[in-house]
Amino acid sequence: MFLKRKVLLELENWKKGNKALLVKGSRQVGKTYIINKFPKDNFENVSYINFATNQKAAASIANSSNYKDFLSSNQQEDPYPLSKA
């Protein structure tokens, strides 16, 4: 339980800024769970992109200089729609 609280505290601090979030760690420790749960509890809309499984998104972000470029290059297809949390 202590680690869960520590992770949630780190995410609360991250939420105050406007930087991208990179989550990495050992297998089977709850990374995907917390990344799905935290936005649902803290934001109205959520867009989830897994660059490890979405090769098109990975290629698109590699060719973008910032997040606005990434979003505008994918706007036509809207592959990353916002969903209600």
C-alpha positions as CSV (number, residue, x, y, z in Angstrom):
1,M,0.0,0.0,0.0
2,F,2.9,2.4,0.7
3,L,4.2,2.1,-2.8
4,K,0.8,2.8,-4.3
5,R,0.5,6.0,-2.2
6,K,4.0,7.1,-3.2
7,V,3.2,6.6,-6.9
8,L,-0.1,8.5,-6.5
9,L,1.7,11.3,-4.8
10,E,4.3,11.5,-7.7
11,L,1.4,11.6,-10.2
12,E,-0.3,14.4,-8.2
13,N,2.9,16.4,-8.4
14,W,3.2,15.6,-12.2
15,K,-0.4,16.8,-12.7
16,K,0.5,20.3,-11.5
17,G,2.9,20.7,-14.5
18,N,2.5,20.3,-18.2
19,K,5.2,17.8,-19.1
20,A,4.9,14.4,-20.8
21,L,4.8,11.4,-18.6
22,L,7.1,8.4,-19.1
23,V,6.3,5.4,-17.0
24,K,8.8,2.6,-16.9
25,G,9.6,-0.2,-14.5
26,S,9.7,-3.9,-13.9
27,R,7.1,-6.2,-15.3
28,Q,3.9,-7.0,-13.5
29,V,4.1,-4.1,-10.9
30,G,1.0,-2.2,-11.9
31,K,2.2,0.4,-14.4
32,T,-0.7,0.0,-16.8
33,Y,-3.2,-0.2,-13.9
34,I,-2.1,3.1,-12.3
35,I,-1.8,4.8,-15.7
36,N,-5.4,3.8,-16.5
37,K,-6.8,4.5,-13.0
38,F,-5.2,7.9,-12.2
39,P,-6.6,9.8,-15.2
40,K,-10.1,8.4,-14.7
41,D,-10.0,9.7,-11.1
42,N,-8.4,13.1,-12.0
43,F,-9.4,14.2,-15.5
44,E,-12.6,14.7,-17.4
45,N,-11.2,13.3,-20.7
46,V,-8.5,10.8,-21.4
47,S,-6.5,9.7,-24.4
48,Y,-4.3,6.7,-24.0
49,I,-1.6,5.8,-26.5
50,N,0.7,2.8,-26.1
51,F,3.7,3.4,-28.3
52,A,5.0,-0.1,-27.7
53,T,1.9,-1.7,-29.4
54,N,0.9,1.1,-31.8
55,Q,3.7,1.3,-34.5
56,K,1.9,4.1,-36.4
57,A,1.8,6.3,-33.4
58,A,5.4,5.5,-32.6
59,A,6.5,6.5,-36.1
60,S,4.4,9.6,-36.0
61,I,5.8,10.8,-32.6
62,A,9.4,10.1,-33.8
63,N,8.8,12.5,-36.7
64,S,7.2,15.3,-34.6
65,S,9.1,18.0,-32.9
66,N,6.5,18.6,-30.2
67,Y,3.1,17.3,-29.1
68,K,1.2,19.8,-31.2
69,D,2.9,18.5,-34.4
70,F,2.0,15.0,-33.3
71,L,-1.6,15.8,-32.7
72,S,-2.0,17.8,-35.9
73,S,-0.4,15.1,-38.0
74,N,-3.0,12.6,-36.7
75,Q,-6.0,14.9,-36.7
76,Q,-7.4,13.7,-40.0
77,E,-8.0,10.2,-38.7
78,D,-8.5,11.0,-35.1
79,P,-6.9,7.7,-34.0
80,Y,-6.5,8.9,-30.4
81,P,-10.0,10.2,-29.5
82,L,-10.7,11.5,-26.0
83,S,-12.9,9.3,-24.0
84,K,-14.8,10.2,-20.9
85,A,-12.9,9.2,-17.8
